[in-house]
Amino acid sequence: MQQNNDVDVVTVGESMILFQPMTDGSLRYSPLFTKSIAGAESNVAIGLTRLGKKVRWISRIGCDPFGDLIVSTLAGEGVDVSCVIRDKKAPTAIYFKEFKGYGNPMIYYYRKYSAASKFSEADIQPEWLANARHLHVTGITPALGERTADFIKKVMEQAKARGLTVSFDPNLRRKLWSEEQARRVLLSLMPLCDIFLPGLEEAKFLMGEQPVAEYGKQFLQMGPKLVVMKLGQEGSIGFYQNEAVQSPVFRMDKVVDPVGAGDAFAAGLLSVLLDEDQPLDEDVLNICLPKALKRANLLGALATQFKGDWEGLPSIREVEQYIEGQDMITR
């Protein structure tokens, strides 16, 4: 386990145990499952660590074997898990993916009353943000429990007060809360972030049907310094000041599993921006944002090529070889 040394990114949120059938078909008839871990924030933490960044992941998990697996897996990936809270009364959450051979996989969550759903402002500790540059959060955590929206808002406020930059991926999960509550809470958190990372469907959910450029303009007016939108087959686009930068998609022959692609995208983007001392300076963005979007698009595309939310995420060496078109030496 790492100690609380300087870290590039702190991320806060729930990780769960993921069960996937070993063969495609209905969960009802699947006799055998593989077991792994998954969660938006831990996916980003692993992605960034593999790209050379130091990351501290904070969560509440149960004092159970599933919690043990999450901690050991993340620690084995080089993520700092020293601030994780182990709850003796609430369990680690689990979820299942169902692959039927067509369309996106179905997701079934079993996370109500989980340890992470008990997050509250009383849990926040000064060491969480100590010696850190950046905080990354998602819109999943506010949806988990009665006090989790206030909790994540306070974490964001404390990060801003301590001079950290903050990225916020709305990561809309309609199964976790009502649309009215989701829209209200997600919009209320936007003024507290410096980098906002919506997908096109999330932008429509928050603001209604509008041109992409109008989304960028309106989101910037709410407080973020940089808005990066994921556009699916159209790649991605970044807005800052009066500028817009678009980057094309990396096309893959097929999609195995799209879950986790947005988290991989966030890791790719942040890994480039945080190479800079002042990543949100206009002159810096003029130079580094095209590279950041290109890497983000690449990681998002690669994440669709394997089952599981993070296992196939590339190292920085693999990313550089892929972008440069070099052949991998395999034997």
C-alpha positions as CSV (number, residue, x, y, z in Angstrom):
1,M,0.0,0.0,0.0
2,Q,1.3,3.5,-0.9
3,Q,1.8,6.1,1.7
4,N,0.2,9.6,1.5
5,N,2.9,11.1,-0.7
6,D,2.3,13.7,-3.4
7,V,-0.5,12.6,-5.7
8,D,-1.7,13.9,-9.0
9,V,-5.3,12.9,-8.7
10,V,-7.7,12.1,-5.9
11,T,-10.9,10.4,-6.8
12,V,-13.9,9.5,-4.6
13,G,-16.6,7.0,-5.2
14,E,-17.9,3.5,-5.0
15,S,-16.3,0.4,-6.4
16,M,-18.3,-2.8,-6.6
17,I,-17.8,-6.5,-7.4
18,L,-18.7,-7.3,-11.0
19,F,-20.0,-10.7,-12.0
20,Q,-20.1,-11.6,-15.7
21,P,-21.4,-14.8,-17.3
22,M,-18.6,-16.8,-18.9
23,T,-20.9,-17.3,-22.0
24,D,-23.4,-14.9,-23.6
25,G,-27.0,-15.5,-22.9
26,S,-29.6,-14.8,-20.2
27,L,-28.4,-14.5,-16.6
28,R,-31.3,-16.8,-15.7
29,Y,-29.5,-19.8,-17.3
30,S,-25.8,-18.8,-16.8
31,P,-24.2,-21.4,-14.5
32,L,-20.7,-19.9,-14.3
33,F,-19.5,-16.3,-13.7
34,T,-16.2,-14.5,-13.6
35,K,-15.5,-12.1,-10.8
36,S,-13.8,-8.7,-11.0
37,I,-14.1,-5.2,-9.6
38,A,-15.7,-2.1,-11.2
39,G,-16.7,1.4,-10.5
40,A,-16.3,4.7,-12.4
41,E,-13.9,6.3,-10.1
42,S,-11.7,3.2,-9.5
43,N,-11.7,2.7,-13.3
44,V,-10.3,6.2,-13.8
45,A,-7.8,5.6,-10.9
46,I,-6.4,2.5,-12.6
47,G,-6.4,4.1,-16.0
48,L,-4.4,7.1,-14.8
49,T,-2.0,5.0,-12.8
50,R,-1.2,2.9,-15.9
51,L,-0.5,6.2,-17.7
52,G,2.1,7.2,-15.1
53,K,0.0,9.3,-12.7
54,K,-0.1,9.0,-8.9
55,V,-3.7,8.5,-7.8
56,R,-5.4,8.2,-4.4
57,W,-8.8,6.5,-4.4
58,I,-11.2,7.0,-1.5
59,S,-14.3,5.0,-0.8
60,R,-16.4,3.1,1.8
61,I,-16.5,-0.6,1.4
62,G,-17.6,-3.5,3.6
63,C,-15.5,-5.5,5.9
64,D,-16.0,-8.5,3.8
65,P,-14.1,-10.6,1.2
66,F,-15.4,-8.5,-1.6
67,G,-14.0,-5.4,0.0
68,D,-10.7,-7.2,0.5
69,L,-10.6,-8.0,-3.2
70,I,-11.3,-4.3,-4.2
71,V,-8.5,-3.0,-1.9
72,S,-5.9,-5.6,-3.0
73,T,-6.7,-5.1,-6.7
74,L,-6.4,-1.4,-6.6
75,A,-3.3,-1.5,-4.4
76,G,-1.8,-4.0,-6.8
77,E,-2.3,-1.5,-9.6
78,G,-0.4,1.1,-7.7
79,V,-3.3,3.1,-6.5
80,D,-3.1,4.7,-3.0
81,V,-5.9,3.1,-0.9
82,S,-4.7,4.3,2.5
83,C,-7.8,6.5,3.0
84,V,-10.4,3.9,2.3
85,I,-13.0,3.4,5.0
86,R,-14.0,-0.2,5.9
87,D,-17.6,-0.4,7.2
88,K,-18.4,-3.2,9.6
89,K,-22.1,-2.8,9.3
90,A,-22.8,-2.3,5.6
91,P,-21.7,-4.6,2.7
92,T,-19.7,-4.0,-0.4
93,A,-22.0,-3.6,-3.4
94,I,-22.2,-6.0,-6.4
95,Y,-23.6,-5.8,-9.9
96,F,-24.1,-8.1,-12.9
97,K,-23.7,-7.7,-16.6
98,E,-25.9,-9.6,-19.0
99,F,-24.6,-10.2,-22.5
100,K,-27.1,-11.6,-25.0
101,G,-25.0,-11.2,-28.1
102,Y,-26.8,-8.1,-29.4
103,G,-27.0,-4.5,-28.2
104,N,-25.4,-3.1,-25.1
105,P,-25.1,-5.4,-22.0
106,M,-27.9,-5.1,-19.4
107,I,-26.7,-4.0,-15.9
108,Y,-28.3,-5.1,-12.7
109,Y,-27.2,-3.3,-9.5
110,Y,-27.3,-4.5,-6.0
111,R,-25.9,-1.5,-4.2
112,K,-28.8,-0.2,-2.0
113,Y,-27.7,0.1,1.6
114,S,-24.1,-0.5,0.5
115,A,-21.2,0.9,2.5
116,A,-20.7,3.7,0.0
117,S,-24.3,4.7,0.1
118,K,-23.6,5.7,3.8
119,F,-21.1,8.4,2.8
120,S,-21.7,11.6,4.7
121,E,-19.9,14.9,5.3
122,A,-18.7,13.5,8.7
123,D,-16.5,11.0,6.8
124,I,-14.4,13.7,5.2
125,Q,-10.8,13.9,6.5
126,P,-8.1,16.5,5.8
127,E,-5.7,13.9,4.6
128,W,-8.0,13.0,1.7
129,L,-6.8,16.0,-0.3
130,A,-3.4,16.4,1.2
131,N,-0.5,17.0,-1.2
132,A,-2.9,16.6,-4.2
133,R,-3.3,18.6,-7.4
134,H,-6.6,17.5,-8.8
135,L,-10.0,15.9,-7.7
136,H,-12.0,13.8,-10.1
137,V,-15.7,12.9,-9.2
138,T,-18.7,11.7,-11.0
139,G,-22.5,12.0,-10.8
140,I,-22.8,8.5,-9.6
141,T,-21.8,9.1,-6.0
142,P,-24.5,11.8,-5.3
143,A,-27.1,9.2,-6.3
144,L,-26.1,6.5,-3.9
145,G,-27.8,7.5,-0.6
146,E,-29.6,10.1,1.4
147,R,-26.6,12.2,2.3
148,T,-24.2,11.4,-0.6
149,A,-25.1,14.5,-2.7
150,D,-24.3,16.8,0.2
151,F,-21.2,14.7,0.8
152,I,-19.8,15.0,-2.7
153,K,-20.6,18.7,-2.8
154,K,-18.6,19.3,0.3
155,V,-15.6,17.3,-1.0
156,M,-15.7,19.5,-4.2
157,E,-15.9,22.7,-2.1
158,Q,-13.0,21.7,0.1
159,A,-10.9,20.8,-3.0
160,K,-11.6,24.2,-4.5
161,A,-10.7,25.9,-1.2
162,R,-7.4,24.1,-1.1
163,G,-6.5,25.1,-4.7
164,L,-7.1,21.8,-6.4
165,T,-8.6,21.7,-9.9
166,V,-11.8,19.6,-10.1
167,S,-13.1,17.5,-13.0
168,F,-16.7,16.3,-13.0
169,D,-18.2,13.5,-15.2
170,P,-22.0,13.5,-14.8
171,N,-22.0,9.7,-15.6
172,L,-25.8,9.6,-15.5
173,R,-27.3,6.5,-14.0
174,R,-31.0,6.6,-14.5
175,K,-31.6,3.4,-12.4
176,L,-30.3,5.1,-9.3
177,W,-32.6,8.2,-8.9
178,S,-35.4,10.1,-10.5
179,E,-34.7,12.2,-13.6
180,E,-35.9,15.4,-11.7
181,Q,-33.5,14.8,-8.8
182,A,-30.7,13.8,-11.1
183,R,-31.0,17.0,-13.2
184,R,-31.3,19.2,-10.2
185,V,-28.3,17.8,-8.3
186,L,-26.0,17.5,-11.4
187,L,-26.6,21.1,-12.4
188,S,-26.0,22.3,-8.8
189,L,-22.5,20.7,-8.8
190,M,-21.4,22.2,-12.1
191,P,-20.2,25.6,-10.6
192,L,-17.8,23.6,-8.4
193,C,-15.8,22.0,-11.3
194,D,-13.1,23.3,-13.6
195,I,-13.5,20.5,-16.2
196,F,-16.9,19.2,-17.1
197,L,-17.1,15.9,-19.1
198,P,-20.6,15.1,-20.4
199,G,-21.6,12.8,-23.1
200,L,-24.0,14.1,-25.8
201,E,-27.0,12.3,-24.3
202,E,-26.1,13.7,-20.8
203,A,-26.0,17.2,-22.3
204,K,-29.4,16.7,-23.8
205,F,-30.7,15.4,-20.5
206,L,-29.4,18.4,-18.6
207,M,-30.2,21.2,-21.2
208,G,-32.7,19.8,-23.7
209,E,-32.1,19.5,-27.5
210,Q,-29.6,22.0,-28.7
211,P,-26.7,22.3,-31.1
212,V,-23.4,21.0,-29.7
213,A,-21.8,24.4,-29.8
214,E,-24.6,25.8,-27.7
215,Y,-24.1,23.1,-25.1
216,G,-20.4,24.2,-24.9
217,K,-21.3,27.8,-24.5
218,Q,-23.9,27.3,-21.8
219,F,-21.9,24.9,-19.8
220,L,-18.9,27.3,-19.8
221,Q,-21.2,30.0,-18.5
222,M,-22.1,27.8,-15.5
223,G,-18.5,27.9,-14.2
224,P,-16.2,25.3,-15.7
225,K,-13.1,26.5,-17.5
226,L,-13.0,23.5,-19.9
227,V,-16.0,21.5,-21.2
228,V,-15.2,18.3,-23.1
229,M,-18.1,16.5,-24.7
230,K,-18.0,12.8,-25.9
231,L,-19.8,12.6,-29.2
232,G,-19.8,8.9,-29.9
233,Q,-19.0,8.1,-33.5
234,E,-18.1,11.8,-34.1
235,G,-15.2,11.7,-31.6
236,S,-15.1,14.5,-29.0
237,I,-15.0,18.3,-28.8
238,G,-13.5,20.6,-26.2
239,F,-14.7,24.2,-25.4
240,Y,-12.8,26.8,-23.5
241,Q,-12.8,30.6,-23.6
242,N,-14.0,31.3,-27.2
243,E,-12.3,28.3,-28.7
244,A,-13.6,24.9,-29.8
245,V,-11.3,21.9,-30.7
246,Q,-12.7,18.7,-32.2
247,S,-10.9,15.4,-32.5
248,P,-12.1,12.4,-34.6
249,V,-13.0,9.0,-33.2
250,F,-10.7,6.0,-33.3
251,R,-12.8,3.4,-35.2
252,M,-12.8,-0.2,-34.1
253,D,-14.1,-3.1,-36.1
254,K,-16.5,-4.2,-33.4
255,V,-17.6,-3.3,-29.9
256,V,-17.3,-6.0,-27.2
257,D,-18.4,-4.1,-24.2
258,P,-19.0,-0.3,-24.1
259,V,-19.2,-0.1,-20.2
260,G,-16.2,1.8,-18.9
261,A,-15.4,3.7,-22.1
262,G,-16.3,7.0,-20.6
263,D,-14.0,6.4,-17.6
264,A,-11.1,5.4,-19.9
265,F,-11.8,8.6,-21.9
266,A,-11.5,10.7,-18.7
267,A,-8.3,9.0,-17.7
268,G,-6.8,9.7,-21.1
269,L,-7.8,13.3,-21.1
270,L,-6.6,14.0,-17.6
271,S,-3.3,12.2,-18.1
272,V,-2.3,14.7,-20.7
273,L,-3.7,17.9,-19.1
274,L,-1.9,17.0,-15.8
275,D,1.4,16.9,-17.5
276,E,1.2,20.7,-17.4
277,D,1.7,22.9,-14.4
278,Q,-1.2,25.1,-15.4
279,P,-3.4,22.8,-17.5
280,L,-6.3,25.2,-17.8
281,D,-4.3,28.3,-18.9
282,E,-5.5,29.3,-22.3
283,D,-2.1,29.2,-24.0
284,V,-1.5,25.8,-22.5
285,L,-4.8,24.5,-23.8
286,N,-4.1,25.8,-27.2
287,I,-1.1,23.4,-27.4
288,C,-2.1,20.4,-25.2
289,L,-5.9,20.0,-25.7
290,P,-5.6,18.4,-29.2
291,K,-3.3,15.8,-27.8
292,A,-5.5,15.3,-24.8
293,L,-8.6,14.7,-26.9
294,K,-6.7,12.3,-29.2
295,R,-5.5,10.2,-26.2
296,A,-9.0,10.3,-24.6
297,N,-10.6,9.1,-27.8
298,L,-8.1,6.3,-28.1
299,L,-8.6,5.1,-24.6
300,G,-12.3,5.3,-24.9
301,A,-12.2,3.2,-28.1
302,L,-9.8,0.6,-26.6
303,A,-12.0,0.2,-23.6
304,T,-14.8,-1.2,-25.8
305,Q,-12.6,-4.1,-27.0
306,F,-12.7,-6.3,-23.9
307,K,-15.2,-7.5,-21.3
308,G,-14.7,-5.8,-17.9
309,D,-14.4,-2.2,-17.0
310,W,-10.6,-1.7,-16.8
311,E,-8.6,-4.9,-17.3
312,G,-7.5,-4.0,-20.9
313,L,-6.6,-0.4,-20.2
314,P,-3.2,0.4,-21.8
315,S,0.1,1.5,-20.3
316,I,1.6,4.8,-21.4
317,R,4.1,2.9,-23.5
318,E,1.3,1.0,-25.3
319,V,-0.5,4.3,-25.9
320,E,2.5,5.9,-27.4
321,Q,3.3,2.9,-29.6
322,Y,-0.3,2.8,-30.8
323,I,-0.5,6.5,-31.7
324,E,2.9,6.4,-33.4
325,G,1.9,3.3,-35.4
326,Q,4.6,1.1,-34.1
327,D,4.2,-2.7,-34.1
328,M,4.3,-4.3,-30.6
329,I,7.1,-6.8,-30.1
330,T,5.3,-9.8,-28.8
331,R,7.9,-12.6,-28.8
